[in-house]
Amino acid sequence: MAPAVSSAAGGRGPGGRAGADSIRQTAHLIRQDPRQLNQLLDLVDQLDHSVWPSDGAALPVGLRPRVIATIQACTDILLHYQARGDLTEPPPDSADPPTPAQQTLLEWWRQRTQDIWQALLALVTADHPLEAARDFALVALMRLLQLEPAPRPKGRATTATHWSPVQARRFKSLILALCQAPRSTHRQIQRCQEFLEFVDVQQQALHTLAMFLKSALKATATPLNQITQGNVMSFLEVLNFRQLTEKDQPRSWLCQDQADRNQFPYAYPKVRQTFSEIWERFLKLNFDLDLYKRVLIIMDEKIMAHLTRPLLLTDFLINSYHVGGPISILALNGVFTLIQNYHLEYPDFYQKLYALLQPDILHAKYRARFFYMADIFLTSTHLPEYLVAAFAKRLARLTLTAPAPAFLMILPFIGNLLLRHKSLLKLLHGQPPESDEPAPELESDPYRSDEPDPAQCRALDSCLWEIQTLQHHALPQVSQVAKTMFKKLPEMEWDLSQYLDITIDDMMTVETKKTIFVNVPLNFERPTGLKFPKNDLTDQIFAL
C-alpha cells in the first residue's frame, strides 16, 4: 500500500526543525518500519534553504548539525530501501509483474528520490552561508547515483557496463548546476576530484562539458559570464586526465563487479577526442586576466599532451607570448613545447625571450618559473655564442637594480652559461688577466641595452663588469658568489633550483647563524692611527 502524502508544515523554518539527534532517530525509525515513510516528507522539507538566513546573517543555533544530519538521513533511507529492492522496478518481461499497489509505491519512491535530488542539488549551488552543507550534499548526490540500476548485458546479470539513462541525466544535471551556479563553485568542484578519478565519472563529465560548451558557443546572444567560465575551468583543473597503462587498474563508480573490478569500457582515444573538443571550444571564449593565467599554468602539463592536434594551440600561445608581463612568462613553456615536440617553426623565440629580461621580471610572481624554464631553454651547447653572450650581459645588467634575493639566482644562472660556453669566459675580465687596465664602466660600455635584437646588442664586445662590482656588495652571500666566479668557476654547474625561491628572510637567517666574522666593516673609510676621517667635524675642532 502506498504511503499517504502528509503535511510537513511542522518542519518548516529554522525554529521548527528537530535536533540532529532527533533526526537520526527518525531516520532509524523509517528504515526499520516502512509504515513510517510519511516522515520522509518532513525530512525533505527541512532541506529547503530558502527559509535560512541570507549570507552574512546570524545563523540559528544548531542549524548546521541539523542540516547535515538531514542530508545523511535522506541519503541513508534511500540507499536502505534500494538494498531491499523496494526502489527497483522489475524488468518488462518479468514473470511476476508488480501489482497496482506496488506500482503506486514505485511511483511514490521515484517522486521522493527526485525531490531529494533536487533539494540536494539546490543546496550545492545556492547562495547560503552553510559551506559544510554544500560539501555533504555533493557527496550525497554522488552516492544517490547508485540508486538507479544500470542496464545489464545479456548473460551477465550481476555486472553493469554502462550507466542507465536516469543516472546519466542526473549526473548531467549536477555538472551543469555546478557550472551555471550564480557564484563560484570552486570548492565543491575540488570536492568532485576524488570522484573524477573513476573512469566512468570522468568520461561522463567530459561528455557533459563538451556538450555544454558546444551549446554555449552557439548561443551568441548570451555568452558565458566570467563566473561560469571560472567554474568550467575549475573542472578542467581538477581533471586528472591521462592514458591508462597496462599496470593501471582503473576504478569505476557505478560499473564494477562483485570484486569491485572495473567493467566500464573506457576507450582513451574516444575520451581524448572529447577532451580536445572541450579545449578547442573553451579557448574561443573571452577570458579575463585571472582565467587567462589559470589556463596557461596548466597548458603544458595537463592539456597539450592529450590533445589530438596540439598545433591548434599555436595562435593562442604565440599571441599570449607577445602580450608581455606574466602572460608571456606563463606562455613560455607551451611555446617551447610546440617547438621541441611538435616541430613548430618560430625563429623569433629566443629574441622574444631576450626581450622579457626587464627589471620588472625580477619582481614578478612567476619569477622562479621563468628562470627555471629559461635555464632549460639555454642548456644547449649548440646555441650561437653571440646569443648566449647577450643573455649573460643582459642578466648582469639587471643586477644593478635587482632585489637582494635575485642576486643569488642571477649569478649562478650566468655562471652556468659560462660553463657551457668556455669561450665566453673572456667576458668575466674584459681585459687579459695580466692587463692592469680597469674594466669598462657604464658610460664606455659598448653593450647596447636598448637593442631588442641579441645579434645587434654587441654583448661580445663588452664584459661582465657588473659582476666585478658585486665583489664589493654589502651582502656577504652576494659578494662571495661574485668572487667565486672570478677566482675559479666550479667544475659542475650550479643547481639553479636551490636558488629560485630564496627570500630575504632566508638570507638573513643564514647570516644570523654565523658565529665567526672576518673584516666586519665599521667605517666607510679605513682608519689610519688616530687620524679622523675626511671632512669630519671633530677634525676641524681638534688637532692631533
N, C-alpha and C positions, 0 to 999 in steps of 0.2 A: 504494500500500500504506500502510495506516495505521501511524503510528509506535507502537511499543510503549510502555507506561507503565513508566517506570523509577523506581527509588527515589531519593529526594532527601535521604537521611539525611546525606550528606556535607555538605550545605549548611545544616544546622540549627545554630542557636546562633551568637552573635557571633564566637566564635573560629574557626568553620568556614567563614566567608564568605570568598570570594576578594576580592582587592583591586579597587578601582574600575577600574584598567586591565585587569585580567584579565576583569572582567565585560564591558567594552566589546569586548574581543577575542572573547569567547564570543558576544556578540550579533552581531558581524560574521560570525562563522563560521556561525551559524544562518541568517542572511539569505542567505549565499552558497550553503549546502548544505542542502537540505531533509532530508537524511538525519540531520542533527544536531538535529532538532526535539526529541528527548528531553531535551536540555539546557534547554529552556524550562521544564520542570517544576522543575528546580533553581532557576532564577531566580525562579519564582513562590514557592517555599518560602522564599526569602530575604526576602520581603516580610512574613513572619509577625512582627508586632510583639510577640506575646505572650512571646517569649523575650528581649526587650530589658529593660534595667534600668528600674525604675519611675521616675516623675517625681522629679527631685531627686537621683537616684543618679548615680554617676560613669559616664560613657559610655565604652565601649571605644574605643581609638584607631582612627580611620579609619571608624567606623560610619556617620557622616553621609555622606561621599562614596560609600561602598559602596551605601547605600540609595538615594541619588539616582541613581547610575549604574544600579542595578537597575530603578528606575521607568522611566527613559529607555529602557533596553534592551527591556523588555517592550513598551512602547508602540511603539517603532520596529519591532520584529519583527512585531507585529500589523498595523501600517499597511503594512509592506512586502509582506506576503503578501496583504493586501487589494488593494493595487495590482496584484498579479499575477493577481488573480481567484480565488485559492485559497479565499477565505472567502465567496465569493458563490455562492449556490445558484441554479441555472438555473430559469427560470420553469416552472410545471407543464406548459404546452403546448409546451415546447421539443421540437424535432425530434431533439435529441441528449440524451436523459436520462442522468443520471450512472450509472456502473457501481456495483455494490455496494461496491467498494473506495473509489471516490470519495465515496460516500455516508457510508461509515465515517469517512473523513478529514474530511468536512464536520462530522460529529457531534463528532469529536475537537476540531476548531477551535472549535466552539460552546462546548464544555465548558471549554476553556482560556481562551477570551475571558471566560466567566462567572467563572472562578476569578480571573483577573487583575482583573476589575472589582470583585469582592467584596474582594479583598486591598487594592486601592487605596482603596475606599470605607472600609474599616476604618482605613486609615492616616489618612484625612482627619478622621475623627470620634473615634478612640480617644484615650485619655488617655496620651500618651507624651511624652518630652522633646524629640523631634526636630520642632521647629516648621517647619523648612525642608522636611522630608519631606511635611508636610501640604500645603504650597503646591504642590510639584511633583506630588504625587498628584492634586490638584484639577485642575490644568491637563491632566494626562494623561487624566483621566476625560472632560473635555470633548473632547479630541482623539479618544478612543475612540468617542464618539458617532457619529463619521463612518464607523465600520466597517460598520454595518448599512445596506445600500442602501435609500433611501426609495422608496415606490411611484411609478411613473412614469405620468403621464396618457397617454391614448391619443394617438398621433400625435406625442408629444414624448419620444423615447427618451433624451434627454440631460439632461433637466431634472426636478428633483424639486420639487413644490409643497407637499408635506406630509411630516411625519415618519412614519416607519414605527412600528407598534406596539411593536417592540423598542426603538427609540430613545426613544419617549415613556415606556416603562416604566422604562428605565434612568435617564433624567433625573429622573423622579419619585422613584426610589429615592435619588438624590443629594440632591434638595431636602429630602426627608423626613429623611434621615440628618443633614443639617446642622441641621435644626430640632430634632430629637429627641435630639441628642447629649447625653451626660451632663455636658457642660461648655460654656462659651461658645465658639461658633464665629465670633465677630465678625470675626476676622482673615481666615478663609477666605471668609466671605460677602463681605467687602470685595474679596477677590481675584476674586470672581464678577462684580464690577461691569462689567468690560470685556466679559464675555460677555452680560450683560443688556442691552447696547446693541444687540444683534442682535434684530430684531423677532420672529423665531420663538422664540428662547430666552426672551424677555420674556413672550410670550403663554403659553408652556408653563409658565413659573414661576408666573405669576398664576393659571392654572387649578389648578395643584397646591396652591398656598397656599389658594385658596378652598375646595377640597375638604377639605383638612386641617383648616381651622378649622371647617368645617361638621360634620365627624365629631367634632371635639373638643368642640364645644358640645353635641352630642347625648349624649356620654358624660359625664353629670353626676357619675358616681361617681369619675371620675379626671380632674379638670380639669387644664389645662396648668399645669405648675410655672413658677416665675419664670425659670429658665434657658431653657426652651423659648419662653416669651413673649419673652424678650430676643433669642433667635435669630431668631424670626419678625420682630421689629421691625427687626433688622439688615437683613433682606432688604428691608423696606419703605423703609428709609432710603436704601439704595444704588440703589433702582429709579428710574431717570430716565424716568418715565412722562410722555409728552406727546403732543399731537396733531401728527401729521406734516403739513407744508405741501407745496405743490407743488414748492418749491425743495429740500426734503429728499430725499436719496437713501437710503432705508432699506437696511440691510445684513442679510443672513441668514447664519446659521452653517451650516445644512445644506441650504438651499433656494436655490441660485443656479445660474445658467447658466455656460457656458464663459467668459464675460466677467466673472464674479463679480457679476452683477447679480441683485438680489433677485427671487425668483419666489414668495415666500411671500405668500398672500393676507391681508395684515394689515388688519383692519377695526377702526378706532378705536372706533366705538360699541359693538361687542361686547366689546372689551377693557375699555372704560370701565365697562361693566356689571359685569364680573368684578371690576375694581378696587374699585367701590363695594360689592360684596358682601363683599369681604375686609375693608374698614374697618367696615362695619356689624357684622360678626361680631367683629372684633378688639376693638372698643370695648366689647363686652359683657363682656370679661374683667376680672378684678380685678387692677389694676396695683399694683406697689409705687411708691414716690415717684420713684425714678430713671427708671423706664419711663414714668411719668406725664409727667415733664418732656420726655423724648425725643419722645413723641407730640406734645406741644403745640409743640415747637420747629419741627417740620416741617408742622404743621397748615395754616398759611395758604399757604405757598408750594408745597408738593408734594402736598397732599391735596385741599383744598376745590375747587380749580378743575376737578378731574377727576371729581368725584362727580356722579352723576345727580340726586341730591336733597340738596344741601348743607344744607338747613334741618333735616335729620335730626340734624345735629350741635348743634342749639340747646341741648337739655338738657345735653349733655356740656360744652359750652363755658360756658354760664351757671353751671352747678354749679361748674366749675373757677374761674370768675371770682369766685365767692363764697368760695372756700377761703381766700384771703388768702396773703400772702407771695409766694414765687417762682412758685407755681402761678398766682396771679391775674395776675402780670406776663406770664407766657407765654401765658395765655388771652386777654389783652387784644386782641391784633391779630386773632385769629379772631372774637371777638365783634363788633369794629368792622367786619370784612369782611362778616359776615352782615347788619349794619345797613345798610351802604353799598351793597353789591352785590346783596343778596337781600331787601332791604326788611323785615328783621326789626324789629319794634316792641319797643324796650327803653328806656322812658323814664328808667330809673334808671342809664343808662350813665355819665353824667358825675358823678353823685353817688357811684357806686362808684369811679370814677377818682379823685375828690377824696379819698375815704376811704383810698386807697392811699398818699397822700402823708404818710407817717410817717417819723420819723427813721431807722428801720431800712432804708428804701428806699435810702438813700444808701450803705449798706454791702452791699447785695445783689449777688450775682454778675451778675445781668442788669440792673444799673442803667442802663447805656448803652442797652440795648434799650428799657427802659421810657421813658426821657426822649426818645429818638428818636421813639417812637410817640406819646407824649403831645404832643409839639410838632406832629405831624401832625394829631392829633385837635382841637387848639385853633387850627388855622390859619384856620378860617372867621371872617370879619369879621361874620357874622350871629349869632354867639353872644351871649346876653344879657350886658349889662355887669356885672351882679352876679356872674355865673358866672366870667367872666374875672378880675374883681377878687378873688374868693375864691381862685382858683388862684394868682394873683400874691402874695397875702398869705400863704397857706399856705407857699409856697416861700420867701418872705422869712423867715418864722418858722423854717423849717428851717435857715437859715444860722446861727442862734445855736448850734447843736450840730453843724454839718456838718464832715466831714473837709476838709482843705485842698484837695484836687483838686476837690471838689464845688462849691466857690465859683465856679470858672471855668466851670462848666456851668450852675449855677442863675442866676447874674446875667445872662448872655446870654439865657437862657430867659425871664426876667421882662422883659428889655428888648424881646424880640420881641413879647410880649403887649402891651406899652405902645405899640409902634409900630403894631400892628394896630388898636388901640383908643385913639385920641388922647385921648378924653375921660377916660381913666384916668391921664393924666399928673399930675393933681392929687394922686394917691397918693404921688408922689415927695416932695412937700413937706409935705403935711398942712395947711399954712397958706399963705396967699398969699405970693408971693415977697417982697413989701415988708414982711411982718409980721416983727417981732422976737421973737415968741413961739416958744419951743422946740417941737419936735415932741413928740407924746405918747410916753411911755415905757411899759414893760410893765404897770405897775400901773394906769395910766389909759387903756390901750388898749381901745377898745370892741370890738375883734375878739374873737369867741368861738371859741377854738381847739378846744374840745371839742364844738362843734356839728357833727354829721355832714352837715347839710343846707347846701349852699352858699348857698341863698337866705336862710337864717336866721342866718348867721355874722356879719353886719354888717361885712363887709370894706369896703364903700363908705364906712362912717363912720370908717374908720381911715386910716392912711397907712403907707408903707413906711419907717418909722423904722429898721428893722433894717438897711436898705441904707445909711442915713446913718452908722450906727456902723461899717460896713465901710470907710468912707473913711479910718479910722484903724487899719486892720488892720495887723498886723506884717508880713504878706507883701506886698511891693510890687506884685506882679501883681494881687492881690485889690483892694487899695486903688485901684489905677489904674483898673480896670474900674468900681468903685463911683463914683469921681469923674467918670468919663466919663458915666455915666448921669445925674448931677445937673447937670453943666455943659451938655451938649447931646447928645441921642441922635443916632446916625448916621442918615443918610437911608435906608440899606438895612438889612435885617435881618441879624443875626449868622448866620453859617453854623454851626449848632449841631454839625454833625458833626465840626468841628475840635476841639471841647472835650469830647466824650463819653468819650474814652479817655485823658484826661490823668491822669498819675500824679504822685505827689510827687517821683519821680526826674526826671520831665520838668521840673517846676517848678524843682528845684534846678539842673538843667543850664542852664536859661535864666539863672538868677542867677549861676552861675559864669562865664558868658561875658561878663558886663558888665564894662566897663573904666572907666566913669565913674559915680561915686556922688555923689548930691546929698543934703545934710542927713541923713547917716547918724547915727542916734540912738546915743549913747554913755552917756547917763544917763536915769534916769526923770524927772528934773527938769532944766529948762534952767538952767545955772549963771549967776549974776549976779556978775561980778567974781571976787573971791577968797572970796566967801561960801560957807560949807559948806552942803550940802543939809540940809533939815529933819531934826531928830531924829538927826543924825549924831553918833557918839560923839566924833569929833575936835572938834566944836563945843563939847562940854562940858569939854574939857581946855584948848583954846587959844582965845584971844580975838583976833580980827582987827579 
